[in-house]
């Protein structure tokens, strides 16, 4: 530890350098001079107090800054240690999302491009499983400078998220109410879905009826189901709600609505096999837009939020540290399929 102490002592007489900055820079210098390597332990708070006379709060502030940048980490019964020897790193972010679907990949790539190369983003997938979600949050807590999380609609979610520092927390994708003042950049499902269905009414009425595939145990927002039920009731649309699409069952004269991309591809394959014309023989509506849906079969009608804009707003929060409360609009994109 003597070599670390020497690096910190060398900064004592530099004018304008606070004690906490002296501690941080001394440790960074020790890493840069290869006196400390990844995995090496750092002095305990008590030892630093004894050596320098720093206040406990000063040391905590210094270590907290190094943890937020992803250079230092801590473990129970081990203490603080060097977790990354890249001292140019400004911040380490934990990004917790459902999975790497196309629109979530777009979110990540846009976020990555806008926050700058000196910021590290580690991605974790919860797959809409509350136990996995809780485990991820427990493992990343205290190890990152910022937490960007797509929550799960579950009664335990608020309790789990409240263990994170809310001043470093950003909720994305869907909104889940939790206690306290926190930032969010999300989409809205129920009103937006109803508005999209309503705009399509004249076209939907040209068909015999509408079929919606809703998977109760999936990550499909329940708000979409509520909007759909309200819509078909108010507009007296003949409809059925199914739990999954069975390949080969597509029929002429109906509009098919699915959120699951695997089901969408099966429907399109069946339309090709049966020589059905999209927009004429059958109608297809999909949720969440991407470039494939724009070009395949002359275009699939979708309604979707702008995940690129969502990521840009998230990056703005990361860079400026200013609180944000933003609901990204949902837009109906009409194409050949409906």
N, C-alpha and C positions, 0 to 999 in steps of 0.2 A: 504493500500500500504506500510505501514511502515515495515511490516515483509519482504516484497520483497526487500526493500531498504537495510535492515539489512543484508540480504543474500549477496547482491552485495558488500556492504561495507566491509564485512568480507574478501573479496578476494583482497582488495586493495594492501596489502603488500606482496602478493605472487610473488616472483621473476620470471620473464620470462612470466608472464601472461599479454597479451595485454588488452587494455580497452574493445575491442569488445569481447574478450574471457571472461573477467571478467563479462560482462553483460550476456552473454549466460550461463555461468556456474552458475551464481547467480540465474538465473531464473530456471535452471534445478534443483539446490539444493532446491529451494523453492517448486518445484513440488514433489521432492523426499521426503521432510519433511512434505508433506501434508499441507503446507501453501497455496498452490495453487491447485485447483482441475479443472477437465475438465469443460470448460464453463466460468471459472473465467476471468475477464478482467485483462489486463496488463497495466502498466503505459504508458501514452502517450509519444510521442517523446519529446514534450515540457517540460513535468514534469521530464523526465530523464535528460534533459539538465540542468534544474534548480537545481536538486538534486545533480548531479555528475559533471556537467561541461563538459560532453562528447560532442564531435562534432556530429552534426546531421548525418554525413556520418557514424560515428562509430556505432551509434544506429541503423541506417538503415541496416548496414552490419550484426549486431547481430540478429536483427529480421528476416532478410532475411535468415540467416542460420537456424534459428528455424523453419521458414515456410517451407524451403526445406526439413527438416527432418520430417515434418508433425506433429510437436508438437505444433506449433502456427499457427493461421490463422487470417485473418483480414476481416472485413466487413465495408462497407461504413456507416458512422455515428455511428459506434460502436467502431471501432478501433481494436487493437490486443487483442486476447484472447487465452486461453489454449484450443486447440482442441483435444489433446491426451496426457494423463498422462504417456505414455510409453516412458520414457526418453532414453531408450536404442535403440530406433528406429533411424537408421542412415539416412534414406531417404524414401520419399513417392513418388510413381510414379503413374501418370495417364496414363493408357493404353486405347487408344481409337481405337476400331476395328469395323468391320462390324457386326458380330454376333458370337455366340459360335458354329460354325461349327466344324467338327472333326479336320480339319487341324489347325484351329485357337485355338482350345483347346490344341492341341499338342504344338503350339507356346507358349501359356500361361504356361503350365505345365513345359516346358523346361526352359523358362525364370525364372519362380518361383524357380526352383531347382538350377539355376546357380547364382542368385544374392545374395543369403544368407537370412537367416531367420530374420535378423534385418531390412530388407527393406520391406516396405508395398507396395503392388500393388493394386490399385483400378481400376476395369474394367468398361468401358463405351461402349455402343453399339450405333452406328449411323444408322445402317440398310440402308446405302446408301441414306439417306435423308439429303439433304444439310441444311435444317432448324434445324433438330435435331443435326446435326454436329456442326453448328454454336452455338447453345445453349450450347452444352457440352463444347466446347472450351471456351466460355464466362464464364461458371461456374467454370471450373478448373483453369483458368488463375490466376496466382499469389498464388495459394493454394498448389502447388506441387513443388518438387525439380527437377523433370524430367518429360518430356512429350513424350510418345512413341505413335505415331499416324499412323494409316492406312488411307490415305487420300481418298477423293472422287474425281473422274474426273469431275470437274465442274468449271465454270468460276469464281465462288466466293471463291474457295478453297484457292488460294494463299493469298488473302486479309485476310481471316480468320486465316490462319496459321501464317501469319506474325505478329500477335498480341502476339504470344508466344515468350519467350526468346530463340533465335536460338541456343545459346550455351548449352541449356538444352533440346533441341528438337532432336528426332530421328524419321525419316520417315521410315515406314516399309511397306512390302508387295508390293504395287505398287508405282511407281515414278511419282510425279507431280512436275513440275518445279515451284519454288517460288523464289523471290528475296533473295539475301544474301547467306552467307556461312553456310551450315547446313549439318548434318550427315544423312546418309540413309543406310538401308540394305533392298534391294528390289529384286523383280524378274522382268524379262523382258518377254513380251508376244508375240509380233509380230514375231520377228525373230525365237524365240524358238518354236512357234507353227508351223511355216512354216517348220522348220527343222524336227520336229516330223512327220508331214504329209508326208514329202518327204521320210523319212526313211521307211514309211509304204506303199509306192507306189506299190511295187511288190505284196503285199498281197491284197491291195485295188483293184487292177486291176483284181483279181480273181472273184470279185463280179460285179453285174450289175451296181451299182452306190453307191453313198454315200448321206446320209441325215444328215444335221446339224441343231440342234435345238438351236436357238439364241433368247433370250428374250430381246428386245430393252430397256425395262424400268427397267431391273434388274441390278445387280452389275457386270454382265458379261463384261469383258474388250472388248471394241470395237476393240482393236488391234487383237484379235483372229479372229473376223469376217473378218477383212482386210486380214489377213494371209490366211484364208480359201479360200476367193474369189480369191486371187492371185494364190494359189496352184491349185485349180480346173481348172483355166484358163490355167495356164502354162503346166499342165500335162494332160489337156483335159479329166478330170474326169466327168462323168455324175453325176449331183448332184442337190439337191433341198435344200433350206434353209427354215425351218419352224419356227414359233414362239413358238410352244409348242407341246409336244408329247401327242397324244390322245390315252388313253389306248385301247389296242386291235388292233391297226393299224400296228403293226410290220409285215413285210413281208419277206419271204425268198429271199436271193440273194442280200441283201443290207448291207452296213456298216452304223451303226448309231453312231453319235457323239453328246454327250450332256455334259454340264458342271453342270447341275442341278442334284443333287443326287436323288431327289424325282422321277424325270423322269427316271433315271437309274434303280431304283428299280421296277418301273412299266414295263419297257422293259424286265427286267429279269423275272418278274412274267409272262408276256405274252409269253416269250420263253418257260418257263416251261409248261404253259397251252397248248401251241401249239406243244410241244415236238420238238422244234427247237434246234439244236446242235450249241452252241456258237463256232465261229471260222470256222464253216463249212456251216451251213444254213444261219446264220447271223453273222456279225462282229460288235463288240461294242468297242468304244473308249471313254474314260472318262478323264476329266481334274482333277488334284489334287488327289494325291494318299493317301490312308490310309489303315490300316490293314484289314478292311472289304473287300476292293476291291482286296486285295491280296489273300484272302482265299475263297471268295464266288464264286460258279460256276467254280471252278478250276482256278480262277484268271481273273480279268478284266484288259485289257491293258490300261495303263494310261501314260500321260506325266505330270510331276509335278516338281516343285521346292522342295528343301529340307527345310521344315519349321522348323525342328529341328536345322539345321545349322543356319538358319536365326535368331532363338531365341538365340542360343549360341553367335552369333555375337552381337546381341542386348544387351545381358547380359555383354559382354565384354565392350561395350560402357558405360553401367551403372557403372560398377565397376572401370574402369580405367579413365573414363571421356575423353578419347582420341577420336578425330574426326575420323569418319569412313565413307567411300564411297564405298559400296560393292554391286555388283549385284550377287545374288546367282544363279548358273547355273540351267537350267531346263533339266531334264533327261527323256528319253522315257523308260518306263518299259513294255516290251513285255510279255504278258501272253496269256492264252488260248483263250480269246475272240476275238483276232485279231492277 
